């Protein structure tokens, strides 16, 4: 086993299940001389849209000439996706080197968060954009002292950890807001707004003049995330210009978010009811009516409700029930059962080694209809990597 693979193995075997709180990460960072204090930080929380907000923010700041670190989760197909500088993934060699430096006395997420903070310091970034892993108040990323905090759309998710009401979940996510640090957020549920206004008086202005046709990411819902990104730059007083903003919007890349990888295949990592609600609205606006839905679900995200929402929107769709590589993924049999019980008539299990053949073989009917891949970012990432591999092997095309 080479050093890179060994480092991944050791990370994955870190303390489990996750333990929430910032005591361990503070100790780890102190041993490294607190490298997160060496650059400016934007801290982004929320339930849906925080990753896209990070992507817009990073793209604009790179276009403006800054050296920008980006830390996000989860990854789609490669763990190094989580740690980037100016759009380039950390190298395998550097990843292994950092893993050796970081204390083993932490969870997987605490250790890889420390690796990201250290990498950005050693590589002398100007700014780091840090996405919250889960919640906010007790998240390992919440040791940062940012120049601005952004909170994207908040919805019901991870109830077993964050609470079963919007109020409880908002309380946890608003824990990233710090005294004296400007904080803004997207349009929220009224009860969420009330809690956020108690903590901070800033709010994102959704009336910015942004042309959806100029965004590199599809879907009208991305206007809200783009607005949040611009407002964060404005309240931070960083130097940019409209030309750089336009270029950043146009060139932004964020796979598996309303991602039309082929003319008849769209991948979206909607992994909870709020994400599915946003996705369905975007599909209707774009005139897409999926004939085939390729679905993979992760435990802890109310899969049955997601199935009901998709059934109400697309009752005649054919379902392919799959399983991602995540430890928390439902089995394909479990997914099939959920969608059968919801009312879908045609539900079949699909194994990962049959995805390419079913999607691309002229003998298969899936070739002749619109395909939606959704339910989980892990599942979307798996299917996308299979599509990319097939396209490269057959046509030498890379997406």
N, C-alpha and C positions, 0 to 999 in steps of 0.2 A: 504493500500500500504506500503510495507516495505521500509527501507531507501535506499537500492540499486535501486529499481525500481523508487523511488521518485527522486533519484539523476539523473537517466537517463532521466526522464521526464523533470526535470528542465534544464538539458543540452540541450535537443532537443528543448526546448522553449526559448533558448537564442536568442539573436538578429538575425534576419533573414530579408532579404537575407544577405549573407556574405558581409562584408565590408573589403576591402583589405587595408593593411597598418600595420605598426608595432607599432604605437603610443600606442594603447590600450594594447597590449600584454606587452610592456615595462613597462607600469604603473602597470599592474597586477603582473608582476614578481618583480618589485621593492617593492611592498607591501609584497611579500614573501621572501624578502632579496636575490633576484637573485640566486636561487638554481642552475641554469644552469651553474654557474661559478665554481661549486665544483667538476667537473669531466671532463675528456677528451671527445671530441665529434667528430664524423665523420658526415658530412652533405652531404646527397645524393639527387640530383635533377635529372630531366630528364622526358621524356614522357613515354617511355616504358623500362622496365627492372630495374627501380630503386628499386622496392620492392625485386626482386630476388637478386640484388647486395647487398642490406641490409641483406638478409637472408644468403648469402654466407659469408659475412663479420662477421656477428654475430656468425655463426657456427664455423668458424676458430678461432675466438678470444676466444670463450668459450672453445674449445678444447685446446687452448694455456694456459688456467688457469685463464683467466680474468673473472671478474664479469661484465656482459654486459647487459646494458639496450637497448631495441629495441622499437622504436616508429614508427609505420607505419599507413597508411590509404589507402583505407577504410577497415573496418572489413568485414568479410564474413558472419558470423552468430551471433557473440557475440561482443559487443562493447569493452569488456576487451581484445580482441585480439590485440588492438592497442598498449597496454602498457604491455611489458613483461620484465622479467629479467631472463637471462639464460634459455630461452625457456618456462618459467612458466608465465601464465597470472596473472595479478594483481588480488587479491581476491575481491569478491563483497564487503566485509566489508571495505577494504582499499580504494576501488574505491569511495564508498559513503563518507568516511571520507575526502578524498581529495577534492571531489566536494564541500563539505561544506566549506573548507578552501579557495577555489579560488573565487575571486570576481565575482559577477554576471554581472558586467559591461563589457561584451565581447561577441563575437560570440561563437557558439558551438565549432568551431575549435580552437579559441584562448583559450577557457577555458580548453578544454581537452589537448591541448598542454602544458598549464601551469601545469596541473595535472601530466602529464608525467615527465616534468622537475623536479617538486617537489618530485615525487615518487623516481626517480633515485637518488636524493640527499639524501633523508631520508634513503634509502636502501643502501647507500654508494657504488654505482657501481664504477668500475674503468673507464669504457668507456660507452658512450651512442651513439647508431647509430640512427640518426634522419633523417627520410624521409620527404622531402618537401611535403606539401599537394597539392598546385597548384601553378605553376609558379616558383617563387623563390624570386625575388626582394622584393615583398610586402607580402610574405608569413609569417605567424606567427612564423614559425620555424627559420626565418632569423635573430633572435636576438642572436643566438648562435655564439660564437667565436670558430670555430672548429680547430682541428689539421690538418685536410685535408678535401678537398671537392671533391666529385666525381659526374660526370654528365653522366648519361646513354644516350641511344639513344634519340635524339630530333626529334619530328615529329609534324605535324599539329594536334592540339587538343585545345579545349576550346577557339576557335577563338573569341568568343564574349567578352572574358576577356583578353586574352593574345595577340590578334592580328591575322590577317589572312595570315601572311607570316612566313616562317621559320625564316627570319631575326628578325622580331618583337618578335617571341616566344623565340628565342635564347637569345635575349637581356634580356627578363624577367627572363629566367632560369639562365643565367650567373650572375644575381644579387646576387647569393649566394657566388660568388668568392670574397674574401676579401684580401686586401693588406697584403703581407707577409705570406699568408696561401697557401701552395701548393695545386694546383687543377689539376685534370686529368679527361679525358673524353674518352668515347668510340668513335669508328669511326663514323663520322657525315657527313651529307650533306656538300658539299663544302662551301656553303654560311654560314652555321652554324660554320664550322671550322674557317673561316676567322674572324668571330666575337669573337670566343673563344680565338684565338691566339692573338688578340689585347689586351685581358685582362690578359691572363696567358700563359706562355710559356711551361707548362707541357702538356704532352699528353700520353695517355695509350699506352703501347707497346702490340700489339695484337699477337705477335709471341711467347708468352710464351708456354712452352710445357705442355699443359693440356690435359689429356686423357678424352674425353667425357664419356667414359664408367665408369670412376671413380666418376662421378658426381651423386649426389643423385637426381638431377632434370633432367628430360628428355628434349630432344630438343637440336640440335646443336647450336642454338642461345644462349644457356646459357653459352657457352664458353666465349662469349664477356663479360657477366656480371661477370663470375668467374674471368676473367682476370682483370677487373676493381677492384674487391674486393682485389685481391692479390697486385695490384699496390698501392692501398690506404694504405695497411699495410706497404709496402716497403718504401713509401715516408714519413710515419709517424714515422719511426724508432722504432716501437713497436717490442718487442721480440717475435718471434715464431720460428717454425722449420718445415721442410718439412713433418715430421710425423703428426704434428698437422694440417697442411694445407690439407693433404690427408684425414685425419679423418674428418675434417670440411666439405670438399667437399662430402664425402661419406654419412654423416649423416644429411646433410641439409634437412630441410622440408619447403616447401612453397606451400600450397594447391592452387588449381585452376590455376596453371601455367603449362600447358602441363601435366596435372595431369591424369594419367591413373588409374582411381579408380576401374575399372573392365576391363577384357580383351576386352570388346567391348564398353566401355564408357570412353571417354576422355573429361575432362573439362579444358577449358582455358579461362581466364578472358579477352581476347583481347577485348578492348572496344573502339577502334578507328581504322581508316584505316591503320595506321602503324602497330598496333598490329595484325590486320587481315592479312596483307601482310606477316609478320613474321610467323604467325601461319600457313598459307597456305603452305609456303615454308617448314616448319618443318613437316607438315603432309605428303607432297609429299616425303620428304627425308626418313621418317619412313615407307612409303608404306601404309599409312592409307587413305582410300577412303570412307568418310562418306556417309552412305545410309540415315541417319537421322540427321538433324541439329536442335538442340533445341536452339532457339535464343531468347534473351531478350535484349532490347536496352535501353540506357539512353540518354536523350535529351542533346544536346550540343556536340555530337560526330560524326555527319555526318552518321547517320544510313543508308540513301539511298546509299551512296558510299560503305559502308561496305557490303550491300546486293548485289550490283553489283559485287564486288570482289569475294564474295562467289559463285555467280552464274557463273562467268567465270571459276572458279576452279571446281565447283561441280554442274553442271547444272541439273543433274537428281536426286539430293537429295530431300528427303521429308522434309518439314519444319514443326516444331512445334513452334508456336509463343506464347511466354509467357510474363509474367510481374513479375519483381522483387518487393521487398518491398521498393525500393528507391522512395523518393518523386519525383525524376526527371525521373522515368521510363516511357517509352512509354507504353500505354495500349496494351494488346494482340491484340486488333482489329487494332490498328495503326501499330503494327509490321506486322500483317498479310497483311495489305494493301501495305506496303512498299515492302514486298517480292513477293507478287502477281504481282505488277507493274513491278518488276525487270525481271520477266519471269519464275519464279518457277511455276510448274504446280500443285504440291500437297502441299498446305499450309493450315494447320489447327491450330486453337487456342487451347491452352492447359492451363488449370487452375492448380494451385499448388496442389490441392487435388487429381488430376488425374495423376500426374507425375509418382508416384511409380507404379501404376497399369499399365500404358502404357509401362513403361520401363521393368517391371518384369513379367507381366502376360503372360503365355504361349499362351494365346488367341490373344495376340497382336503381330503384325509383327515386332515391334521395337526390340523385343527380338532377332531377327534373322539377324541383320545387325550391322554395326559399327555406334555408336552414338557420335556425337560431340555436346558438350554443350558450347556455347560461346556468345559473344556480350556484356557482362557486368560482372564485378566482383561480383556485387550484385546478379545478376541472377545465375552465377556459384555457388556462396556461398549457395543460396537457394536450388538449385538442389542437390548440394553435401550433404547438411544437410539432405535432404529427402532420399537420397541414403544410408547415414550412419544410419539413423533411421530405415529404412527398413531392412538393413543387420543385424543390431544388434537385432531387434525384431525377425527376422526369423532364423538367423544363429549364433547369439551372436558374430558377427564379428565387430570389430571397426577398422576404417582406420586411 
